[in-house]
Amino acid sequence: MSTQLVLSVKKSEDGKSLADYFRWCWLAADGSVTDAAANGNRDALRAALSERAESPCSAWVILPGSQVTTRQLEYTEKEKKHLRNLLPFQLEDSVVGDIDDLHFALATPTDGKVAVAYADKLWLQGVFAELAALGVEVQRCWSEALILPLTQTNAVSDFDDWTLSYRRGHVLVRYGKQLGFSVSGKHAPMAIHMLLKAQERADNLPNLHLLADSEQALDELVALLPPELQEQVVARESNTEWALDYSNNSIDLCQGEFSRRLPIERWWKLWRSVAIFAGVCALVYLGASFFEIHKLNRENLVLRQQIEAQARSVIPQGRLVDAEKQLTLLLKQMQPAGQSSSVMELLGQVLPQFAAVPSANIRGIAFTAETGDLSINVQADSFATFESIRQKLEEMGLSAELGSINAQGNVQSARLNIRKR
């Protein structure tokens, strides 16, 4: 069954770091505590975490209510897109110190109003750093006062009912969905009285829902209330400190620079051995590839040297730019340009036809290799001789055409263009 670690931290006396003290429990999916709640120092928490299979462990962290201040501020519609940058400056005159030293978290803006929670940034960084050193990954972070259980009334509307809890000598007050604070018991009457005065509720007092560990603690809490509120108690409940509102209705301080990051460290621990093995394989592959490339380059160099040596034996003079290409071109130039077998076959068919006519004298022969045309210049005593030879060639399946016919006295000259069909 999946469980969730809930971890409450305590501020040290110097106010700058965590004390060596924690309280924790594991919650089931239905919100019940699966194991007995425990507390202890840093070593005790580390030992408790080591018993769990998952490491690092994801946790919901609860901060002391005295360390987180809440305020409700107003904004205009034009400012809505820049609330995170603008709202801190509204508090500049009302906070002690520089606003740059504070971490601000915002609730969901509604109807021109938004609740803001802020805490000391340096201290909060120390909290997150120390938990990270213990193997705890912060998933959510709330103020203790802001996760007191909501009543049915104040779950839908602010300032109607208040929830008060008395734990370890401190009074926690949640007087709205996103508003609350923590104060020591001896200062509680004055703090609550000032809250009533600030809200101008002298005639419209809130109903109070009280929580504590025991009936005796509830009686002590009633005694700490201002006299005008002691008659406003409508509910008293004795429960454990872990009976809280985990529904995330409150402001989550994991915003901005404290927002949850990708669990890179967890992924690295899970896949470190695989990544190392893959890296070694990649290095071996690259090394083998570079060795093969080096070996092939040397073989190629030897081959090029041999080609150039052979080329120089054929081309003793001149510049060798591309020996292989120059040799190929030279070889092509030395080969016959024409189709020797085709021309001999064609001459073997044609010349006997001219030899059979005594009056025909061949004066010249030309052969065009590209087209396969055979041109024969011939002389005879009449045009009929030319026509007779042409017809015989046609009967043999050749294409023969007469061209350039002229006469000089009794001698006539003509050119016969012959090709295979």
RODO-2510 file (C-alpha; in nm, 4 decimals, decimal comma):
residues 421
     n   res          X          Y          Z
     1     m     0,0000     0,0000     0,0000
     2     s     0,1360     0,3424    -0,0912
     3     t     0,2157     0,5697     0,2032
     4     q     0,3125     0,9345     0,2330
     5     l     0,5701     1,0740     0,4717
     6     v     0,4562     1,3809     0,6673
     7     l     0,7451     1,5595     0,8339
     8     s     0,7235     1,8456     1,0828
     9     v     1,0368     2,0495     1,1463
    10     k     1,1313     2,2775     1,4325
    11     k     1,3311     2,5974     1,4157
    12     s     1,6492     2,6220     1,6207
    13     e     1,6951     2,8667     1,9021
    14     d     1,9286     3,0875     1,6973
    15     g     1,6560     3,1248     1,4343
    16     k     1,8907     3,0484     1,1462
    17     s     1,8787     2,6726     1,0961
    18     l     1,6899     2,3581     1,1826
    19     a     1,7124     2,2176     1,5311
    20     d     1,8206     1,8595     1,5608
    21     y     1,4601     1,7573     1,6184
    22     f     1,1787     1,6316     1,3927
    23     r     0,8334     1,4782     1,4178
    24     w     0,7026     1,2459     1,1482
    25     c     0,4437     0,9889     1,0485
    26     w     0,3327     0,7941     0,7406
    27     l    -0,0184     0,8439     0,6052
    28     a    -0,2230     0,5892     0,4112
    29     a    -0,4246     0,6842     0,1038
    30     d    -0,7326     0,7426     0,3200
    31     g    -0,5418     0,9854     0,5463
    32     s    -0,5026     0,7503     0,8410
    33     v    -0,1685     0,7144     1,0160
    34     t    -0,0228     0,3752     0,9146
    35     d     0,2621     0,3681     1,1693
    36     a     0,2923     0,5164     1,5127
    37     a     0,4005     0,8792     1,4913
    38     a     0,7607     0,9292     1,5941
    39     n     1,0013     1,2047     1,6783
    40     g     1,3710     1,2366     1,7305
    41     n     1,6949     1,3868     1,6145
    42     r     1,8573     1,3751     1,2748
    43     d     2,0020     1,0260     1,3246
    44     a     1,6651     0,8871     1,4329
    45     l     1,4994     1,0255     1,1220
    46     r     1,7742     0,8857     0,8990
    47     a     1,7307     0,5431     1,0583
    48     a     1,3533     0,5571     1,0072
    49     l     1,3984     0,6506     0,6432
    50     s     1,6496     0,3717     0,5841
    51     e     1,3816     0,1175     0,6745
    52     r     1,1802     0,2325     0,3746
    53     a     1,2510     0,0914     0,0285
    54     e     1,2284     0,4217    -0,1526
    55     s     1,5256     0,6575    -0,1304
    56     p     1,5212     0,9535    -0,1578
    57     c     1,1834     0,9771     0,0121
    58     s     0,9138     1,2230    -0,1002
    59     a     0,7673     1,4186     0,1915
    60     w     0,5006     1,6706     0,2840
    61     v     0,6765     1,9206     0,5078
    62     i     0,5064     2,1218     0,7828
    63     l     0,6792     2,4420     0,8960
    64     p     0,6298     2,6104     1,2351
    65     g     0,3388     2,8518     1,2132
    66     s     0,5508     3,1229     1,3766
    67     q     0,7842     3,1200     1,0758
    68     v     0,5217     3,1838     0,8081
    69     t     0,3204     3,5046     0,7913
    70     t     0,0007     3,5385     0,5890
    71     r    -0,1708     3,8493     0,4560
    72     q    -0,4621     3,9178     0,2279
    73     l    -0,3920     4,1814    -0,0372
    74     e    -0,5894     4,3456    -0,3136
    75     y    -0,4990     4,3826    -0,6786
    76     t    -0,6409     4,5255    -1,0002
    77     e    -0,7168     4,3258    -1,3112
    78     k    -0,4208     4,4868    -1,4902
    79     e    -0,1864     4,3602    -1,2184
    80     k    -0,3110     4,0014    -1,2271
    81     k    -0,0476     3,8764    -1,4730
    82     h     0,2360     4,0186    -1,2628
    83     l     0,1164     3,9466    -0,9088
    84     r     0,4252     3,7498    -0,8055
    85     n     0,6463     4,0480    -0,8850
    86     l     0,4151     4,3260    -0,7674
    87     l     0,2593     4,2013    -0,4416
    88     p     0,5828     4,1903    -0,2381
    89     f     0,6176     4,5658    -0,2876
    90     q     0,2770     4,6210    -0,1236
    91     l     0,4298     4,4731     0,1935
    92     e     0,7551     4,6678     0,1745
    93     d     0,6480     4,9209     0,4384
    94     s     0,4987     4,6654     0,6758
    95     v     0,7754     4,4038     0,7027
    96     v     1,0982     4,4226     0,8976
    97     g     1,3983     4,3951     0,6690
    98     d     1,4371     4,3747     0,2944
    99     i     1,1647     4,2043     0,0868
   100     d     1,4415     4,0442    -0,1205
   101     d     1,5251     3,8357     0,1877
   102     l     1,1730     3,6872     0,1958
   103     h     1,0182     3,4043    -0,0017
   104     f     0,6609     3,4738    -0,1168
   105     a     0,3951     3,2163    -0,2067
   106     l     0,0546     3,3093    -0,3508
   107     a    -0,2877     3,1525    -0,3262
   108     t    -0,5285     3,1526    -0,6201
   109     p    -0,6390     3,5130    -0,6908
   110     t    -1,0168     3,5641    -0,6650
   111     d    -1,2315     3,8756    -0,7096
   112     g    -0,9472     4,1221    -0,6722
   113     k    -0,8103     3,9598    -0,3548
   114     v    -0,5229     3,7170    -0,3014
   115     a    -0,3657     3,5625     0,0086
   116     v     0,0119     3,5790     0,0400
   117     a     0,2338     3,3687     0,2660
   118     y     0,5958     3,4650     0,3237
   119     a     0,8918     3,3356     0,5205
   120     d     1,2603     3,4058     0,5645
   121     k     1,4258     3,2884     0,2432
   122     l     1,7649     3,2022     0,3907
   123     w     1,6089     2,9954     0,6680
   124     l     1,3823     2,8141     0,4231
   125     q     1,6795     2,7344     0,1995
   126     g     1,8501     2,5849     0,5044
   127     v     1,5438     2,3687     0,5731
   128     f     1,5337     2,2330     0,2191
   129     a     1,9108     2,1776     0,2117
   130     e     1,9145     1,9861     0,5401
   131     l     1,6240     1,7661     0,4340
   132     a     1,7969     1,6973     0,1024
   133     a     2,1058     1,5866     0,2958
   134     l     1,8835     1,3375     0,4811
   135     g     1,7493     1,2023     0,1519
   136     v     1,4131     1,3790     0,1812
   137     e     1,2637     1,5347    -0,1317
   138     v     1,0096     1,8068    -0,0480
   139     q     0,6889     1,7566    -0,2472
   140     r     0,4647     2,0042    -0,0604
   141     c     0,5362     2,2583     0,2105
   142     w     0,2778     2,4227     0,4367
   143     s     0,2584     2,6378     0,7436
   144     e     0,1350     2,4424     1,0459
   145     a    -0,1377     2,6969     1,1152
   146     l    -0,2754     2,6780     0,7593
   147     i    -0,3490     2,3051     0,7607
   148     l    -0,5729     2,2964     1,0652
   149     p    -0,8968     2,1196     0,9666
   150     l    -1,1529     2,3471     0,8054
   151     t    -1,5108     2,3500     0,9268
   152     q    -1,7988     2,3291     0,6834
   153     t    -1,8492     2,7036     0,7132
   154     n    -1,4998     2,8379     0,6621
   155     a    -1,4316     2,5813     0,3902
   156     v    -1,6473     2,7902     0,1568
   157     s    -1,6069     3,1395     0,2965
   158     d    -1,3342     3,3319     0,4779
   159     f    -1,3707     3,4821     0,8272
   160     d    -1,6953     3,3017     0,9287
   161     d    -1,5570     3,0367     1,1661
   162     w    -1,2125     2,9998     1,3192
   163     t    -1,0216     2,6818     1,4011
   164     l    -0,7835     2,6947     1,6978
   165     s    -0,5407     2,4253     1,8109
   166     y    -0,3355     2,4076     2,1310
   167     r    -0,0161     2,2019     2,0943
   168     r     0,3056     2,2077     2,2968
   169     g     0,2311     2,5441     2,4594
   170     h     0,1481     2,7198     2,1300
   171     v    -0,1877     2,8277     1,9933
   172     l    -0,2460     2,7814     1,6197
   173     v    -0,5193     2,9949     1,4639
   174     r    -0,6670     2,9421     1,1174
   175     y    -0,9126     3,2243     1,0662
   176     g    -0,9636     3,1756     0,6917
   177     k    -0,8928     2,9305     0,4127
   178     q    -0,5534     3,0883     0,3432
   179     l    -0,4907     3,2877     0,6624
   180     g    -0,3478     3,1793     0,9962
   181     f    -0,0692     3,2214     1,2498
   182     s     0,0952     3,0642     1,5535
   183     v     0,1643     3,2329     1,8865
   184     s     0,2847     3,1219     2,2269
   185     g     0,0164     3,0563     2,4866
   186     k     0,1008     3,3564     2,7024
   187     h     0,0642     3,5948     2,4077
   188     a    -0,2428     3,4279     2,2607
   189     p    -0,5117     3,6470     2,4303
   190     m    -0,3520     3,9679     2,3095
   191     a    -0,2884     3,8336     1,9561
   192     i    -0,6475     3,7115     1,9147
   193     h    -0,7846     4,0380     2,0572
   194     m    -0,5749     4,2366     1,8078
   195     l    -0,7027     4,0147     1,5247
   196     l    -1,0648     4,0874     1,6243
   197     k    -0,9900     4,4567     1,6355
   198     a    -0,8149     4,4506     1,2958
   199     q    -1,1154     4,2769     1,1405
   200     e    -1,3586     4,5077     1,3201
   201     r    -1,5579     4,2133     1,4550
   202     a    -1,6602     4,3486     1,7932
   203     d    -2,0270     4,2956     1,7055
   204     n    -1,9879     3,9979     1,4726
   205     l    -1,7787     3,7445     1,6579
   206     p    -1,6703     3,4231     1,4841
   207     n    -1,7646     3,0756     1,5978
   208     l    -1,4683     2,8845     1,7374
   209     h    -1,3734     2,5203     1,6764
   210     l    -1,1126     2,4039     1,9246
   211     l    -0,8624     2,1185     1,8864
   212     a    -0,6152     1,9747     2,1371
   213     d    -0,4560     1,6506     2,2549
   214     s    -0,6865     1,6085     2,5582
   215     e    -0,9814     1,7573     2,7418
   216     q    -0,7451     1,9223     2,9850
   217     a    -0,5620     2,0923     2,6967
   218     l    -0,8973     2,2058     2,5565
   219     d    -0,9842     2,3658     2,8923
   220     e    -0,6458     2,5406     2,8914
   221     l    -0,7143     2,6701     2,5398
   222     v    -1,0524     2,8105     2,6451
   223     a    -0,8815     2,9880     2,9354
   224     l    -0,6391     3,1519     2,6902
   225     l    -0,9204     3,3055     2,4837
   226     p    -1,0295     3,6663     2,5362
   227     p    -1,3434     3,6815     2,7545
   228     e    -1,5629     3,7902     2,4646
   229     l    -1,4742     3,4728     2,2673
   230     q    -1,5130     3,2129     2,5408
   231     e    -1,8870     3,2025     2,4753
   232     q    -1,8282     3,1548     2,0994
   233     v    -1,6938     2,8012     2,1272
   234     v    -1,9228     2,5760     1,9218
   235     a    -1,7073     2,2621     1,9005
   236     r    -1,4336     2,0953     2,1031
   237     e    -1,2403     1,7965     1,9693
   238     s    -0,9617     1,5944     2,1207
   239     n    -0,7450     1,4457     1,8446
   240     t    -0,3862     1,3799     1,7451
   241     e    -0,1551     1,6406     1,5982
   242     w    -0,1610     1,4604     1,2601
   243     a    -0,5370     1,5061     1,2119
   244     l    -0,4847     1,7914     0,9690
   245     d    -0,6143     1,9211     0,6369
   246     y    -0,3921     1,7558     0,3717
   247     s    -0,6247     1,8440     0,0831
   248     n    -0,3852     2,1162    -0,0390
   249     n    -0,6459     2,3883     0,0242
   250     s    -0,3722     2,5903     0,1900
   251     i    -0,0930     2,7887     0,0275
   252     d     0,1897     2,5600    -0,0807
   253     l     0,5260     2,7287    -0,0220
   254     c     0,6840     2,5139    -0,2964
   255     q     0,6646     2,7987    -0,5442
   256     g     0,9194     3,0013    -0,7399
   257     e     1,2758     2,8976    -0,6620
   258     f     1,1414     2,6426    -0,4098
   259     s     0,9122     2,4707    -0,6595
   260     r     0,9622     2,1006    -0,7003
   261     r     1,2330     2,0128    -0,9495
   262     l     1,2702     1,7018    -1,1585
   263     p     1,4111     1,4193    -0,9418
   264     i     1,7439     1,4153    -1,1232
   265     e     1,9309     1,2749    -0,8240
   266     r     1,6848     0,9878    -0,7850
   267     w     1,6991     0,9059    -1,1564
   268     w     2,0777     0,9171    -1,1485
   269     k     2,0925     0,6664    -0,8616
   270     l     1,8545     0,4335    -1,0453
   271     w     2,0294     0,4514    -1,3817
   272     r     2,3885     0,5254    -1,2768
   273     s     2,5189     0,1725    -1,3442
   274     v     2,3404     0,1594    -1,6807
   275     a     2,4774     0,5023    -1,7754
   276     i     2,8314     0,4030    -1,6766
   277     f     2,8079     0,0787    -1,8778
   278     a     2,6683     0,2688    -2,1776
   279     g     2,9482     0,5250    -2,1470
   280     v     3,2137     0,2520    -2,1400
   281     c     3,0570     0,0849    -2,4451
   282     a     3,0488     0,4181    -2,6279
   283     l     3,4165     0,4829    -2,5469
   284     v     3,5163     0,1342    -2,6659
   285     y     3,3156     0,1789    -2,9862
   286     l     3,4637     0,5224    -3,0542
   287     g     3,8139     0,3973    -2,9798
   288     a     3,7733     0,1021    -3,2177
   289     s     3,6267     0,3301    -3,4845
   290     f     3,9138     0,5797    -3,4580
   291     f     4,1645     0,2925    -3,4784
   292     e     3,9972     0,1525    -3,7924
   293     i     3,9864     0,5000    -3,9512
   294     h     4,3559     0,5502    -3,8770
   295     k     4,4379     0,2076    -4,0223
   296     l     4,2327     0,2702    -4,3389
   297     n     4,3926     0,6128    -4,3851
   298     r     4,7382     0,4561    -4,3785
   299     e     4,6311     0,1854    -4,6273
   300     n     4,4796     0,4519    -4,8503
   301     l     4,8035     0,6505    -4,8393
   302     v     5,0066     0,3455    -4,9468
   303     l     4,7579     0,2740    -5,2278
   304     r     4,7729     0,6324    -5,3547
   305     q     5,1524     0,6162    -5,3573
   306     q     5,1421     0,2944    -5,5635
   307     i     4,8958     0,4487    -5,8123
   308     e     5,1149     0,7560    -5,8555
   309     a     5,4223     0,5373    -5,9084
   310     q     5,2436     0,3407    -6,1825
   311     a     5,1090     0,6593    -6,3362
   312     r     5,4564     0,8132    -6,3463
   313     s     5,5817     0,5098    -6,5404
   314     v     5,3176     0,5821    -6,8069
   315     i     5,3243     0,9626    -6,7880
   316     p     5,6908     1,0458    -6,7217
   317     q     5,6440     1,4139    -6,8018
   318     g     5,3927     1,6678    -6,6663
   319     r     5,2070     1,7274    -6,3433
   320     l     5,0079     1,4542    -6,1695
   321     v     4,6990     1,6103    -6,0121
   322     d     4,4683     1,3081    -6,0041
   323     a     4,6701     1,0109    -6,1228
   324     e     4,3737     0,7727    -6,1410
   325     k     4,1606     1,0145    -6,3424
   326     q     4,4498     1,1042    -6,5761
   327     l     4,5243     0,7348    -6,6459
   328     t     4,1579     0,6628    -6,7174
   329     l     4,1393     0,9543    -6,9609
   330     l     4,4621     0,8469    -7,1351
   331     l     4,3354     0,4902    -7,1720
   332     k     4,0105     0,6143    -7,3227
   333     q     4,1996     0,8248    -7,5745
   334     m     4,4049     0,5238    -7,6843
   335     q     4,0990     0,3080    -7,7566
   336     p     3,9374     0,3123    -8,1085
   337     a     3,6698     0,5772    -8,1298
   338     g     3,4496     0,3919    -8,3818
   339     q     3,2591     0,0717    -8,3715
   340     s     3,5163    -0,1380    -8,5598
   341     s     3,3121    -0,4561    -8,5635
   342     s     3,0049    -0,2737    -8,6966
   343     v     3,1879    -0,0916    -8,9772
   344     m     3,3633    -0,4078    -9,0975
   345     e     3,0349    -0,5955    -9,1091
   346     l     2,8723    -0,3099    -9,3022
   347     l     3,1622    -0,2858    -9,5509
   348     g     3,1433    -0,6622    -9,6047
   349     q     2,7846    -0,6247    -9,7193
   350     v     2,8186    -0,3081    -9,9251
   351     l     3,1510    -0,3312   -10,1157
   352     p     3,0685    -0,6522   -10,3100
   353     q     2,7696    -0,4754   -10,4646
   354     f     2,9966    -0,2046   -10,6013
   355     a     3,2524    -0,4596   -10,7236
   356     a     2,9800    -0,6355   -10,9247
   357     v     2,9357    -0,3230   -11,1387
   358     p     3,2525    -0,2651   -11,3519
   359     s     3,1517     0,0886   -11,4478
   360     a     3,1290     0,1997   -11,0806
   361     n     3,4473     0,3391   -10,9244
   362     i     3,4660     0,4138   -10,5499
   363     r     3,6434     0,7463   -10,4875
   364     g     3,6140     0,7711   -10,1087
   365     i     3,4652     0,6069    -9,7994
   366     a     3,3722     0,7729    -9,4662
   367     f     3,2141     0,6204    -9,1555
   368     t     3,0547     0,8118    -8,8696
   369     a     3,0812     0,6051    -8,5492
   370     e     2,8304     0,8118    -8,3512
   371     t     2,5457     0,7554    -8,6003
   372     g     2,6641     0,4384    -8,7742
   373     d     2,6383     0,6064    -9,1228
   374     l     2,8609     0,4906    -9,4109
   375     s     2,9181     0,7482    -9,6878
   376     i     3,0645     0,6301   -10,0234
   377     n     3,1635     0,8652   -10,3053
   378     v     3,1285     0,6791   -10,6365
   379     q     3,1689     0,7608   -11,0115
   380     a     2,9829     0,5944   -11,2997
   381     d     2,8900     0,6589   -11,6611
   382     s     2,5187     0,6996   -11,5929
   383     f     2,2661     0,7741   -11,3189
   384     a     2,1061     0,4343   -11,3727
   385     t     2,4209     0,2721   -11,2326
   386     f     2,3759     0,4567   -10,9045
   387     e     2,0112     0,3665   -10,8852
   388     s     2,0806     0,0009   -10,9589
   389     i     2,3335    -0,0213   -10,6734
   390     r     2,0973     0,1597   -10,4364
   391     q     1,8128    -0,0836   -10,5097
   392     k     2,0362    -0,3834   -10,4457
   393     l     2,1395    -0,2428   -10,1128
   394     e     1,7736    -0,1812   -10,0236
   395     e     1,6937    -0,5422   -10,1118
   396     m     1,9674    -0,6518    -9,8692
   397     g     1,7821    -0,4758    -9,5824
   398     l     2,0008    -0,1676    -9,5732
   399     s     1,8905     0,1931    -9,5931
   400     a     2,0570     0,3678    -9,8915
   401     e     2,0046     0,7246   -10,0078
   402     l     2,1555     0,9126   -10,3034
   403     g     2,2880     1,2575   -10,2496
   404     s     2,5207     1,5194   -10,4069
   405     i     2,4855     1,3998   -10,7702
   406     n     2,6769     1,5992   -11,0340
   407     a     2,8100     1,5392   -11,3898
   408     q     3,1356     1,6342   -11,5619
   409     g     3,1213     1,5379   -11,9288
   410     n     3,0400     1,1689   -11,9561
   411     v     3,1355     1,0991   -11,5915
   412     q     2,8798     1,1355   -11,3121
   413     s     2,9584     1,1486   -10,9427
   414     a     2,7299     1,0703   -10,6466
   415     r     2,7362     1,0037   -10,2727
   416     l     2,5546     0,7053   -10,1258
   417     n     2,4593     0,7306    -9,7582
   418     i     2,4160     0,3798    -9,6171
   419     r     2,3115     0,2568    -9,2727
   420     k     2,1560    -0,0436    -9,1125
   421     r     1,7856    -0,0352    -9,0538
***
